[in-house]
Amino acid sequence: MKAKLTVSIDRDLIPAAKRYARSRGTSLSQVIEDALRDLSDADVETFSERWTGSLAPSKKNDARYERLARKYL
């Protein structure tokens, strides 16, 4: 569902932004919505990206490793 939102933009930018939208056959609102969606999607880290390099593998002489090896191996 769409909702109205008031956004303040530099007056000098508005004509160029409207030309940009018109040249792509879309509305300025759609251009802004697409840009915001791209920004929000780019900031989302996947689970593996968030944890990569954060966890060190346990050593084989670690008691936790031995317990887990007995249980699962």
PQR file with spaces between the fields and no chain letter, atoms N, CA, C, O and H, PARSE charges and radii, in Angstrom:
ATOM       1  N    MET     1       0.840   -1.158    0.000 -0.4000 1.5000
ATOM       2  CA   MET     1       0.000    0.000    0.000 -0.0000 2.0000
ATOM       3  C    MET     1       0.898    1.237    0.000  0.5500 1.7000
ATOM       4  O    MET     1       1.877    1.313    0.743 -0.5500 1.4000
ATOM       5  N    LYS     2       0.552    2.179   -0.828 -0.4000 1.5000
ATOM       6  CA   LYS     2       1.314    3.416   -0.944 -0.0000 2.0000
ATOM       7  C    LYS     2       0.874    4.405    0.135  0.5500 1.7000
ATOM       8  O    LYS     2      -0.275    4.394    0.577 -0.5500 1.4000
ATOM       9  H    LYS     2      -0.243    2.117   -1.431  0.4000 1.0000
ATOM      10  N    ALA     3       1.817    5.263    0.550 -0.4000 1.5000
ATOM      11  CA   ALA     3       1.523    6.315    1.516 -0.0000 2.0000
ATOM      12  C    ALA     3       2.228    7.582    1.062  0.5500 1.7000
ATOM      13  O    ALA     3       3.300    7.517    0.461 -0.5500 1.4000
ATOM      14  H    ALA     3       2.750    5.272    0.191  0.4000 1.0000
ATOM      15  N    LYS     4       1.647    8.707    1.339 -0.4000 1.5000
ATOM      16  CA   LYS     4       2.274    9.985    0.988 -0.0000 2.0000
ATOM      17  C    LYS     4       3.330   10.334    2.009  0.5500 1.7000
ATOM      18  O    LYS     4       3.198   10.038    3.197 -0.5500 1.4000
ATOM      19  H    LYS     4       0.776    8.760    1.827  0.4000 1.0000
ATOM      20  N    LEU     5       4.405   10.984    1.514 -0.4000 1.5000
ATOM      21  CA   LEU     5       5.515   11.374    2.365 -0.0000 2.0000
ATOM      22  C    LEU     5       6.028   12.718    1.871  0.5500 1.7000
ATOM      23  O    LEU     5       6.213   12.906    0.669 -0.5500 1.4000
ATOM      24  H    LEU     5       4.512   11.224    0.549  0.4000 1.0000
ATOM      25  N    THR     6       6.255   13.638    2.769 -0.4000 1.5000
ATOM      26  CA   THR     6       6.808   14.937    2.406 -0.0000 2.0000
ATOM      27  C    THR     6       8.317   14.882    2.522  0.5500 1.7000
ATOM      28  O    THR     6       8.861   14.515    3.564 -0.5500 1.4000
ATOM      29  H    THR     6       6.105   13.486    3.746  0.4000 1.0000
ATOM      30  N    VAL     7       8.997   15.255    1.428 -0.4000 1.5000
ATOM      31  CA   VAL     7      10.453   15.239    1.389 -0.0000 2.0000
ATOM      32  C    VAL     7      10.924   16.610    0.953  0.5500 1.7000
ATOM      33  O    VAL     7      10.375   17.187    0.015 -0.5500 1.4000
ATOM      34  H    VAL     7       8.556   15.554    0.582  0.4000 1.0000
ATOM      35  N    SER     8      11.936   17.140    1.624 -0.4000 1.5000
ATOM      36  CA   SER     8      12.508   18.433    1.234 -0.0000 2.0000
ATOM      37  C    SER     8      13.736   18.189    0.373  0.5500 1.7000
ATOM      38  O    SER     8      14.646   17.454    0.759 -0.5500 1.4000
ATOM      39  H    SER     8      12.383   16.671    2.387  0.4000 1.0000
ATOM      40  N    ILE     9      13.751   18.820   -0.808 -0.4000 1.5000
ATOM      41  CA   ILE     9      14.851   18.666   -1.763 -0.0000 2.0000
ATOM      42  C    ILE     9      15.264   20.053   -2.238  0.5500 1.7000
ATOM      43  O    ILE     9      14.428   20.944   -2.389 -0.5500 1.4000
ATOM      44  H    ILE     9      13.012   19.417   -1.122  0.4000 1.0000
ATOM      45  N    ASP    10      16.538   20.222   -2.466 -0.4000 1.5000
ATOM      46  CA   ASP    10      17.066   21.487   -2.974 -0.0000 2.0000
ATOM      47  C    ASP    10      16.316   21.877   -4.251  0.5500 1.7000
ATOM      48  O    ASP    10      16.151   21.057   -5.154 -0.5500 1.4000
ATOM      49  H    ASP    10      17.217   19.499   -2.343  0.4000 1.0000
ATOM      50  N    ARG    11      15.871   23.117   -4.318 -0.4000 1.5000
ATOM      51  CA   ARG    11      15.093   23.597   -5.465 -0.0000 2.0000
ATOM      52  C    ARG    11      15.820   23.388   -6.794  0.5500 1.7000
ATOM      53  O    ARG    11      15.193   23.075   -7.806 -0.5500 1.4000
ATOM      54  H    ARG    11      16.006   23.783   -3.584  0.4000 1.0000
ATOM      55  N    ASP    12      17.130   23.559   -6.788 -0.4000 1.5000
ATOM      56  CA   ASP    12      17.897   23.419   -8.023 -0.0000 2.0000
ATOM      57  C    ASP    12      17.952   21.982   -8.512  0.5500 1.7000
ATOM      58  O    ASP    12      18.198   21.743   -9.695 -0.5500 1.4000
ATOM      59  H    ASP    12      17.639   23.812   -5.965  0.4000 1.0000
ATOM      60  N    LEU    13      17.731   21.034   -7.637 -0.4000 1.5000
ATOM      61  CA   LEU    13      17.796   19.623   -7.993 -0.0000 2.0000
ATOM      62  C    LEU    13      16.492   19.104   -8.597  0.5500 1.7000
ATOM      63  O    LEU    13      16.509   18.139   -9.361 -0.5500 1.4000
ATOM      64  H    LEU    13      17.532   21.228   -6.677  0.4000 1.0000
ATOM      65  N    ILE    14      15.389   19.719   -8.271 -0.4000 1.5000
ATOM      66  CA   ILE    14      14.078   19.220   -8.690 -0.0000 2.0000
ATOM      67  C    ILE    14      13.928   19.124  -10.214  0.5500 1.7000
ATOM      68  O    ILE    14      13.495   18.080  -10.701 -0.5500 1.4000
ATOM      69  H    ILE    14      15.376   20.503   -7.650  0.4000 1.0000
ATOM      70  N    PRO    15      14.266   20.160  -10.987 -0.5600 1.5000
ATOM      71  CA   PRO    15      14.111   20.030  -12.447  0.2800 2.0000
ATOM      72  C    PRO    15      14.956   18.888  -13.034  0.5500 1.7000
ATOM      73  O    PRO    15      14.488   18.148  -13.899 -0.5500 1.4000
ATOM      74  N    ALA    16      16.175   18.753  -12.568 -0.4000 1.5000
ATOM      75  CA   ALA    16      17.038   17.684  -13.072 -0.0000 2.0000
ATOM      76  C    ALA    16      16.478   16.319  -12.691  0.5500 1.7000
ATOM      77  O    ALA    16      16.521   15.384  -13.490 -0.5500 1.4000
ATOM      78  H    ALA    16      16.556   19.354  -11.865  0.4000 1.0000
ATOM      79  N    ALA    17      15.956   16.203  -11.478 -0.4000 1.5000
ATOM      80  CA   ALA    17      15.386   14.938  -11.028 -0.0000 2.0000
ATOM      81  C    ALA    17      14.146   14.587  -11.847  0.5500 1.7000
ATOM      82  O    ALA    17      13.951   13.423  -12.197 -0.5500 1.4000
ATOM      83  H    ALA    17      15.922   16.963  -10.829  0.4000 1.0000
ATOM      84  N    LYS    18      13.310   15.569  -12.157 -0.4000 1.5000
ATOM      85  CA   LYS    18      12.123   15.328  -12.978 -0.0000 2.0000
ATOM      86  C    LYS    18      12.507   14.929  -14.401  0.5500 1.7000
ATOM      87  O    LYS    18      11.885   14.046  -14.991 -0.5500 1.4000
ATOM      88  H    LYS    18      13.469   16.515  -11.873  0.4000 1.0000
ATOM      89  N    ARG    19      13.535   15.583  -14.950 -0.4000 1.5000
ATOM      90  CA   ARG    19      14.018   15.204  -16.283 -0.0000 2.0000
ATOM      91  C    ARG    19      14.528   13.765  -16.283  0.5500 1.7000
ATOM      92  O    ARG    19      14.257   13.001  -17.209 -0.5500 1.4000
ATOM      93  H    ARG    19      14.040   16.301  -14.470  0.4000 1.0000
ATOM      94  N    TYR    20      15.266   13.405  -15.239 -0.4000 1.5000
ATOM      95  CA   TYR    20      15.794   12.048  -15.107 -0.0000 2.0000
ATOM      96  C    TYR    20      14.656   11.029  -15.106  0.5500 1.7000
ATOM      97  O    TYR    20      14.711   10.028  -15.820 -0.5500 1.4000
ATOM      98  H    TYR    20      15.486   14.026  -14.487  0.4000 1.0000
ATOM      99  N    ALA    21      13.632   11.287  -14.308 -0.4000 1.5000
ATOM     100  CA   ALA    21      12.492   10.369  -14.233 -0.0000 2.0000
ATOM     101  C    ALA    21      11.771   10.301  -15.576  0.5500 1.7000
ATOM     102  O    ALA    21      11.440    9.212  -16.046 -0.5500 1.4000
ATOM     103  H    ALA    21      13.587   12.101  -13.728  0.4000 1.0000
ATOM     104  N    ARG    22      11.526   11.453  -16.199 -0.4000 1.5000
ATOM     105  CA   ARG    22      10.828   11.498  -17.479 -0.0000 2.0000
ATOM     106  C    ARG    22      11.606   10.737  -18.553  0.5500 1.7000
ATOM     107  O    ARG    22      11.018   10.037  -19.377 -0.5500 1.4000
ATOM     108  H    ARG    22      11.795   12.338  -15.818  0.4000 1.0000
ATOM     109  N    SER    23      12.935   10.880  -18.537 -0.4000 1.5000
ATOM     110  CA   SER    23      13.750   10.208  -19.556 -0.0000 2.0000
ATOM     111  C    SER    23      13.688    8.682  -19.411  0.5500 1.7000
ATOM     112  O    SER    23      13.971    7.953  -20.362 -0.5500 1.4000
ATOM     113  H    SER    23      13.414   11.449  -17.867  0.4000 1.0000
ATOM     114  N    ARG    24      13.328    8.216  -18.249 -0.4000 1.5000
ATOM     115  CA   ARG    24      13.203    6.776  -18.018 -0.0000 2.0000
ATOM     116  C    ARG    24      11.754    6.300  -18.040  0.5500 1.7000
ATOM     117  O    ARG    24      11.469    5.129  -17.786 -0.5500 1.4000
ATOM     118  H    ARG    24      13.098    8.808  -17.476  0.4000 1.0000
ATOM     119  N    GLY    25      10.848    7.219  -18.346 -0.4000 1.5000
ATOM     120  CA   GLY    25       9.438    6.859  -18.460 -0.0000 2.0000
ATOM     121  C    GLY    25       8.793    6.484  -17.147  0.5500 1.7000
ATOM     122  O    GLY    25       7.912    5.624  -17.109 -0.5500 1.4000
ATOM     123  H    GLY    25      11.079    8.170  -18.553  0.4000 1.0000
ATOM     124  N    THR    26       9.220    7.117  -16.071 -0.4000 1.5000
ATOM     125  CA   THR    26       8.671    6.811  -14.754 -0.0000 2.0000
ATOM     126  C    THR    26       8.439    8.108  -13.984  0.5500 1.7000
ATOM     127  O    THR    26       8.791    9.192  -14.450 -0.5500 1.4000
ATOM     128  H    THR    26       9.936    7.815  -16.102  0.4000 1.0000
ATOM     129  N    SER    27       7.852    7.984  -12.822 -0.4000 1.5000
ATOM     130  CA   SER    27       7.590    9.168  -12.005 -0.0000 2.0000
ATOM     131  C    SER    27       8.778    9.435  -11.070  0.5500 1.7000
ATOM     132  O    SER    27       9.584    8.547  -10.792 -0.5500 1.4000
ATOM     133  H    SER    27       7.566    7.104  -12.444  0.4000 1.0000
ATOM     134  N    LEU    28       8.858   10.654  -10.607 -0.4000 1.5000
ATOM     135  CA   LEU    28       9.894   11.008   -9.639 -0.0000 2.0000
ATOM     136  C    LEU    28       9.699   10.220   -8.347  0.5500 1.7000
ATOM     137  O    LEU    28      10.673    9.820   -7.710 -0.5500 1.4000
ATOM     138  H    LEU    28       8.204   11.375  -10.833  0.4000 1.0000
ATOM     139  N    SER    29       8.464   10.000   -7.965 -0.4000 1.5000
ATOM     140  CA   SER    29       8.186    9.198   -6.765 -0.0000 2.0000
ATOM     141  C    SER    29       8.748    7.791   -6.913  0.5500 1.7000
ATOM     142  O    SER    29       9.319    7.246   -5.969 -0.5500 1.4000
ATOM     143  H    SER    29       7.673   10.325   -8.483  0.4000 1.0000
ATOM     144  N    GLN    30       8.588    7.199   -8.102 -0.4000 1.5000
ATOM     145  CA   GLN    30       9.095    5.852   -8.330 -0.0000 2.0000
ATOM     146  C    GLN    30      10.623    5.826   -8.315  0.5500 1.7000
ATOM     147  O    GLN    30      11.223    4.874   -7.815 -0.5500 1.4000
ATOM     148  H    GLN    30       8.124    7.643   -8.870  0.4000 1.0000
ATOM     149  N    VAL    31      11.251    6.865   -8.859 -0.4000 1.5000
ATOM     150  CA   VAL    31      12.713    6.951   -8.838 -0.0000 2.0000
ATOM     151  C    VAL    31      13.213    6.985   -7.392  0.5500 1.7000
ATOM     152  O    VAL    31      14.161    6.284   -7.037 -0.5500 1.4000
ATOM     153  H    VAL    31      10.764    7.638   -9.265  0.4000 1.0000
ATOM     154  N    ILE    32      12.568    7.804   -6.568 -0.4000 1.5000
ATOM     155  CA   ILE    32      12.963    7.914   -5.162 -0.0000 2.0000
ATOM     156  C    ILE    32      12.710    6.594   -4.438  0.5500 1.7000
ATOM     157  O    ILE    32      13.556    6.139   -3.667 -0.5500 1.4000
ATOM     158  H    ILE    32      11.799    8.373   -6.857  0.4000 1.0000
ATOM     159  N    GLU    33      11.554    5.977   -4.679 -0.4000 1.5000
ATOM     160  CA   GLU    33      11.231    4.701   -4.035 -0.0000 2.0000
ATOM     161  C    GLU    33      12.254    3.630   -4.417  0.5500 1.7000
ATOM     162  O    GLU    33      12.724    2.886   -3.557 -0.5500 1.4000
ATOM     163  H    GLU    33      10.867    6.346   -5.305  0.4000 1.0000
ATOM     164  N    ASP    34      12.597    3.549   -5.701 -0.4000 1.5000
ATOM     165  CA   ASP    34      13.584    2.558   -6.154 -0.0000 2.0000
ATOM     166  C    ASP    34      14.946    2.800   -5.515  0.5500 1.7000
ATOM     167  O    ASP    34      15.625    1.855   -5.115 -0.5500 1.4000
ATOM     168  H    ASP    34      12.215    4.154   -6.400  0.4000 1.0000
ATOM     169  N    ALA    35      15.347    4.078   -5.418 -0.4000 1.5000
ATOM     170  CA   ALA    35      16.640    4.405   -4.809 -0.0000 2.0000
ATOM     171  C    ALA    35      16.668    4.014   -3.334  0.5500 1.7000
ATOM     172  O    ALA    35      17.659    3.463   -2.855 -0.5500 1.4000
ATOM     173  H    ALA    35      14.796    4.846   -5.743  0.4000 1.0000
ATOM     174  N    LEU    36      15.599    4.292   -2.624 -0.4000 1.5000
ATOM     175  CA   LEU    36      15.527    3.926   -1.206 -0.0000 2.0000
ATOM     176  C    LEU    36      15.505    2.414   -1.026  0.5500 1.7000
ATOM     177  O    LEU    36      16.113    1.888   -0.094 -0.5500 1.4000
ATOM     178  H    LEU    36      14.793    4.739   -3.013  0.4000 1.0000
ATOM     179  N    ARG    37      14.813    1.721   -1.910 -0.4000 1.5000
ATOM     180  CA   ARG    37      14.773    0.256   -1.826 -0.0000 2.0000
ATOM     181  C    ARG    37      16.176   -0.319   -2.069  0.5500 1.7000
ATOM     182  O    ARG    37      16.608   -1.228   -1.360 -0.5500 1.4000
ATOM     183  H    ARG    37      14.319    2.148   -2.668  0.4000 1.0000
ATOM     184  N    ASP    38      16.881    0.214   -3.071 -0.4000 1.5000
ATOM     185  CA   ASP    38      18.249   -0.247   -3.351 -0.0000 2.0000
ATOM     186  C    ASP    38      19.168    0.001   -2.158  0.5500 1.7000
ATOM     187  O    ASP    38      19.989   -0.849   -1.812 -0.5500 1.4000
ATOM     188  H    ASP    38      16.530    0.952   -3.647  0.4000 1.0000
ATOM     189  N    LEU    39      19.027    1.167   -1.533 -0.4000 1.5000
ATOM     190  CA   LEU    39      19.860    1.475   -0.368 -0.0000 2.0000
ATOM     191  C    LEU    39      19.575    0.534    0.792  0.5500 1.7000
ATOM     192  O    LEU    39      20.496    0.056    1.455 -0.5500 1.4000
ATOM     193  H    LEU    39      18.361    1.857   -1.814  0.4000 1.0000
ATOM     194  N    SER    40      18.304    0.273    1.034 -0.4000 1.5000
ATOM     195  CA   SER    40      17.969   -0.580    2.172 -0.0000 2.0000
ATOM     196  C    SER    40      18.364   -2.030    1.915  0.5500 1.7000
ATOM     197  O    SER    40      18.751   -2.730    2.850 -0.5500 1.4000
ATOM     198  H    SER    40      17.556    0.661    0.496  0.4000 1.0000
ATOM     199  N    ASP    41      18.278   -2.497    0.674 -0.4000 1.5000
ATOM     200  CA   ASP    41      18.692   -3.861    0.351 -0.0000 2.0000
ATOM     201  C    ASP    41      20.198   -4.021    0.452  0.5500 1.7000
ATOM     202  O    ASP    41      20.683   -5.085    0.836 -0.5500 1.4000
ATOM     203  H    ASP    41      17.964   -1.928   -0.086  0.4000 1.0000
ATOM     204  N    ALA    42      20.940   -2.986    0.114 -0.4000 1.5000
ATOM     205  CA   ALA    42      22.400   -3.070    0.125 -0.0000 2.0000
ATOM     206  C    ALA    42      22.946   -3.163    1.544  0.5500 1.7000
ATOM     207  O    ALA    42      24.022   -3.723    1.754 -0.5500 1.4000
ATOM     208  H    ALA    42      20.547   -2.121   -0.198  0.4000 1.0000
ATOM     209  N    ASP    43      22.226   -2.625    2.517 -0.4000 1.5000
ATOM     210  CA   ASP    43      22.719   -2.609    3.887 -0.0000 2.0000
ATOM     211  C    ASP    43      22.457   -3.902    4.657  0.5500 1.7000
ATOM     212  O    ASP    43      23.000   -4.093    5.745 -0.5500 1.4000
ATOM     213  H    ASP    43      21.352   -2.170    2.346  0.4000 1.0000
ATOM     214  N    VAL    44      21.645   -4.775    4.110 -0.4000 1.5000
ATOM     215  CA   VAL    44      21.283   -5.992    4.821 -0.0000 2.0000
ATOM     216  C    VAL    44      22.379   -7.037    4.639  0.5500 1.7000
ATOM     217  O    VAL    44      22.670   -7.460    3.520 -0.5500 1.4000
ATOM     218  H    VAL    44      21.204   -4.619    3.226  0.4000 1.0000
ATOM     219  N    GLU    45      22.971   -7.441    5.734 -0.4000 1.5000
ATOM     220  CA   GLU    45      23.984   -8.486    5.704 -0.0000 2.0000
ATOM     221  C    GLU    45      23.332   -9.847    5.863  0.5500 1.7000
ATOM     222  O    GLU    45      22.371  -10.002    6.616 -0.5500 1.4000
ATOM     223  H    GLU    45      22.735   -7.098    6.643  0.4000 1.0000
ATOM     224  N    THR    46      23.854  -10.820    5.159 -0.4000 1.5000
ATOM     225  CA   THR    46      23.365  -12.178    5.352 -0.0000 2.0000
ATOM     226  C    THR    46      23.969  -12.722    6.645  0.5500 1.7000
ATOM     227  O    THR    46      24.908  -12.148    7.197 -0.5500 1.4000
ATOM     228  H    THR    46      24.635  -10.695    4.547  0.4000 1.0000
ATOM     229  N    PHE    47      23.427  -13.813    7.107 -0.4000 1.5000
ATOM     230  CA   PHE    47      23.930  -14.430    8.331 -0.0000 2.0000
ATOM     231  C    PHE    47      25.406  -14.764    8.188  0.5500 1.7000
ATOM     232  O    PHE    47      26.198  -14.480    9.086 -0.5500 1.4000
ATOM     233  H    PHE    47      22.664  -14.279    6.659  0.4000 1.0000
ATOM     234  N    SER    48      25.777  -15.360    7.076 -0.4000 1.5000
ATOM     235  CA   SER    48      27.178  -15.754    6.902 -0.0000 2.0000
ATOM     236  C    SER    48      28.103  -14.546    6.783  0.5500 1.7000
ATOM     237  O    SER    48      29.232  -14.592    7.271 -0.5500 1.4000
ATOM     238  H    SER    48      25.133  -15.590    6.346  0.4000 1.0000
ATOM     239  N    GLU    49      27.645  -13.458    6.137 -0.4000 1.5000
ATOM     240  CA   GLU    49      28.469  -12.246    6.062 -0.0000 2.0000
ATOM     241  C    GLU    49      28.694  -11.648    7.448  0.5500 1.7000
ATOM     242  O    GLU    49      29.784  -11.169    7.760 -0.5500 1.4000
ATOM     243  H    GLU    49      26.728  -13.421    5.740  0.4000 1.0000
ATOM     244  N    ARG    50      27.660  -11.681    8.264 -0.4000 1.5000
ATOM     245  CA   ARG    50      27.745  -11.098    9.599 -0.0000 2.0000
ATOM     246  C    ARG    50      28.729  -11.856   10.486  0.5500 1.7000
ATOM     247  O    ARG    50      29.409  -11.242   11.307 -0.5500 1.4000
ATOM     248  H    ARG    50      26.774  -12.070    8.010  0.4000 1.0000
ATOM     249  N    TRP    51      28.820  -13.186   10.335 -0.4000 1.5000
ATOM     250  CA   TRP    51      29.632  -14.001   11.234 -0.0000 2.0000
ATOM     251  C    TRP    51      30.971  -14.443   10.648  0.5500 1.7000
ATOM     252  O    TRP    51      31.799  -14.994   11.374 -0.5500 1.4000
ATOM     253  H    TRP    51      28.267  -13.685    9.667  0.4000 1.0000
ATOM     254  N    THR    52      31.205  -14.217    9.355 -0.4000 1.5000
ATOM     255  CA   THR    52      32.458  -14.650    8.739 -0.0000 2.0000
ATOM     256  C    THR    52      33.653  -14.035    9.459  0.5500 1.7000
ATOM     257  O    THR    52      33.728  -12.818    9.624 -0.5500 1.4000
ATOM     258  H    THR    52      30.532  -13.770    8.766  0.4000 1.0000
ATOM     259  N    GLY    53      34.573  -14.875    9.880 -0.4000 1.5000
ATOM     260  CA   GLY    53      35.781  -14.415   10.553 -0.0000 2.0000
ATOM     261  C    GLY    53      35.611  -14.148   12.035  0.5500 1.7000
ATOM     262  O    GLY    53      36.589  -13.839   12.715 -0.5500 1.4000
ATOM     263  H    GLY    53      34.511  -15.864    9.746  0.4000 1.0000
ATOM     264  N    SER    54      34.416  -14.257   12.548 -0.4000 1.5000
ATOM     265  CA   SER    54      34.169  -13.959   13.960 -0.0000 2.0000
ATOM     266  C    SER    54      34.385  -15.166   14.861  0.5500 1.7000
ATOM     267  O    SER    54      34.678  -15.017   16.047 -0.5500 1.4000
ATOM     268  H    SER    54      33.621  -14.509   11.995  0.4000 1.0000
ATOM     269  N    LEU    55      34.244  -16.341   14.306 -0.4000 1.5000
ATOM     270  CA   LEU    55      34.334  -17.552   15.108 -0.0000 2.0000
ATOM     271  C    LEU    55      35.593  -18.327   14.725  0.5500 1.7000
ATOM     272  O    LEU    55      35.859  -18.557   13.546 -0.5500 1.4000
ATOM     273  H    LEU    55      34.006  -16.461   13.342  0.4000 1.0000
ATOM     274  N    ALA    56      36.350  -18.718   15.723 -0.4000 1.5000
ATOM     275  CA   ALA    56      37.563  -19.495   15.470 -0.0000 2.0000
ATOM     276  C    ALA    56      37.245  -20.976   15.629  0.5500 1.7000
ATOM     277  O    ALA    56      36.533  -21.361   16.557 -0.5500 1.4000
ATOM     278  H    ALA    56      36.133  -18.531   16.681  0.4000 1.0000
ATOM     279  N    PRO    57      37.764  -21.804   14.738 -0.5600 1.5000
ATOM     280  CA   PRO    57      37.519  -23.241   14.896  0.2800 2.0000
ATOM     281  C    PRO    57      38.210  -23.767   16.152  0.5500 1.7000
ATOM     282  O    PRO    57      39.287  -23.304   16.527 -0.5500 1.4000
ATOM     283  N    SER    58      37.577  -24.728   16.783 -0.4000 1.5000
ATOM     284  CA   SER    58      38.197  -25.293   17.985 -0.0000 2.0000
ATOM     285  C    SER    58      39.320  -26.245   17.589  0.5500 1.7000
ATOM     286  O    SER    58      39.317  -26.813   16.496 -0.5500 1.4000
ATOM     287  H    SER    58      36.702  -25.104   16.479  0.4000 1.0000
ATOM     288  N    LYS    59      40.251  -26.404   18.471 -0.4000 1.5000
ATOM     289  CA   LYS    59      41.382  -27.309   18.235 -0.0000 2.0000
ATOM     290  C    LYS    59      40.975  -28.718   18.670  0.5500 1.7000
ATOM     291  O    LYS    59      40.086  -28.889   19.503 -0.5500 1.4000
ATOM     292  H    LYS    59      40.253  -25.943   19.358  0.4000 1.0000
ATOM     293  N    LYS    60      41.632  -29.712   18.099 -0.4000 1.5000
ATOM     294  CA   LYS    60      41.255  -31.096   18.397 -0.0000 2.0000
ATOM     295  C    LYS    60      41.526  -31.480   19.843  0.5500 1.7000
ATOM     296  O    LYS    60      40.936  -32.437   20.344 -0.5500 1.4000
ATOM     297  H    LYS    60      42.354  -29.573   17.421  0.4000 1.0000
ATOM     298  N    ASN    61      42.403  -30.758   20.520 -0.4000 1.5000
ATOM     299  CA   ASN    61      42.660  -31.093   21.919 -0.0000 2.0000
ATOM     300  C    ASN    61      41.746  -30.305   22.871  0.5500 1.7000
ATOM     301  O    ASN    61      41.916  -30.365   24.089 -0.5500 1.4000
ATOM     302  H    ASN    61      42.883  -29.981   20.113  0.4000 1.0000
ATOM     303  N    ASP    62      40.795  -29.580   22.320 -0.4000 1.5000
ATOM     304  CA   ASP    62      39.828  -28.824   23.111 -0.0000 2.0000
ATOM     305  C    ASP    62      38.767  -29.788   23.647  0.5500 1.7000
ATOM     306  O    ASP    62      38.283  -30.639   22.901 -0.5500 1.4000
ATOM     307  H    ASP    62      40.657  -29.531   21.331  0.4000 1.0000
ATOM     308  N    ALA    63      38.404  -29.672   24.905 -0.4000 1.5000
ATOM     309  CA   ALA    63      37.418  -30.565   25.522 -0.0000 2.0000
ATOM     310  C    ALA    63      36.070  -30.477   24.804  0.5500 1.7000
ATOM     311  O    ALA    63      35.371  -31.481   24.671 -0.5500 1.4000
ATOM     312  H    ALA    63      38.797  -28.980   25.511  0.4000 1.0000
ATOM     313  N    ARG    64      35.703  -29.273   24.340 -0.4000 1.5000
ATOM     314  CA   ARG    64      34.431  -29.133   23.619 -0.0000 2.0000
ATOM     315  C    ARG    64      34.452  -29.940   22.328  0.5500 1.7000
ATOM     316  O    ARG    64      33.473  -30.601   21.982 -0.5500 1.4000
ATOM     317  H    ARG    64      36.271  -28.457   24.448  0.4000 1.0000
ATOM     318  N    TYR    65      35.569  -29.882   21.621 -0.4000 1.5000
ATOM     319  CA   TYR    65      35.712  -30.649   20.388 -0.0000 2.0000
ATOM     320  C    TYR    65      35.567  -32.143   20.672  0.5500 1.7000
ATOM     321  O    TYR    65      34.871  -32.856   19.949 -0.5500 1.4000
ATOM     322  H    TYR    65      36.365  -29.345   21.902  0.4000 1.0000
ATOM     323  N    GLU    66      36.221  -32.599   21.712 -0.4000 1.5000
ATOM     324  CA   GLU    66      36.173  -34.023   22.047 -0.0000 2.0000
ATOM     325  C    GLU    66      34.744  -34.470   22.365  0.5500 1.7000
ATOM     326  O    GLU    66      34.308  -35.528   21.914 -0.5500 1.4000
ATOM     327  H    GLU    66      36.787  -32.019   22.299  0.4000 1.0000
ATOM     328  N    ARG    67      34.019  -33.661   23.142 -0.4000 1.5000
ATOM     329  CA   ARG    67      32.620  -33.999   23.473 -0.0000 2.0000
ATOM     330  C    ARG    67      31.752  -34.040   22.224  0.5500 1.7000
ATOM     331  O    ARG    67      30.959  -34.964   22.042 -0.5500 1.4000
ATOM     332  H    ARG    67      34.374  -32.801   23.509  0.4000 1.0000
ATOM     333  N    LEU    68      31.902  -33.045   21.370 -0.4000 1.5000
ATOM     334  CA   LEU    68      31.102  -32.997   20.159 -0.0000 2.0000
ATOM     335  C    LEU    68      31.475  -34.126   19.196  0.5500 1.7000
ATOM     336  O    LEU    68      30.605  -34.691   18.532 -0.5500 1.4000
ATOM     337  H    LEU    68      32.546  -32.294   21.518  0.4000 1.0000
ATOM     338  N    ALA    69      32.768  -34.453   19.121 -0.4000 1.5000
ATOM     339  CA   ALA    69      33.201  -35.540   18.246 -0.0000 2.0000
ATOM     340  C    ALA    69      32.617  -36.863   18.722  0.5500 1.7000
ATOM     341  O    ALA    69      32.177  -37.674   17.907 -0.5500 1.4000
ATOM     342  H    ALA    69      33.474  -33.995   19.661  0.4000 1.0000
ATOM     343  N    ARG    70      32.607  -37.089   20.033 -0.4000 1.5000
ATOM     344  CA   ARG    70      32.018  -38.330   20.558 -0.0000 2.0000
ATOM     345  C    ARG    70      30.514  -38.386   20.257  0.5500 1.7000
ATOM     346  O    ARG    70      29.971  -39.449   19.956 -0.5500 1.4000
ATOM     347  H    ARG    70      32.964  -36.431   20.696  0.4000 1.0000
ATOM     348  N    LYS    71      29.866  -37.245   20.343 -0.4000 1.5000
ATOM     349  CA   LYS    71      28.431  -37.212   20.151 -0.0000 2.0000
ATOM     350  C    LYS    71      28.037  -37.332   18.676  0.5500 1.7000
ATOM     351  O    LYS    71      27.077  -38.031   18.352 -0.5500 1.4000
ATOM     352  H    LYS    71      30.308  -36.382   20.588  0.4000 1.0000
ATOM     353  N    TYR    72      28.754  -36.672   17.795 -0.4000 1.5000
ATOM     354  CA   TYR    72      28.308  -36.582   16.413 -0.0000 2.0000
ATOM     355  C    TYR    72      29.164  -37.346   15.400  0.5500 1.7000
ATOM     356  O    TYR    72      28.722  -37.551   14.269 -0.5500 1.4000
ATOM     357  H    TYR    72      29.534  -36.105   18.058  0.4000 1.0000
ATOM     358  N    LEU    73      30.355  -37.766   15.766 -0.4000 1.5000
ATOM     359  CA   LEU    73      31.214  -38.454   14.787 -0.0000 2.0000
ATOM     360  C    LEU    73      31.242  -39.940   14.984  0.5500 1.7000
ATOM     361  O    LEU    73      31.919  -40.649   14.239 -0.5500 1.4000
ATOM     362  H    LEU    73      30.714  -37.600   16.685  0.4000 1.0000
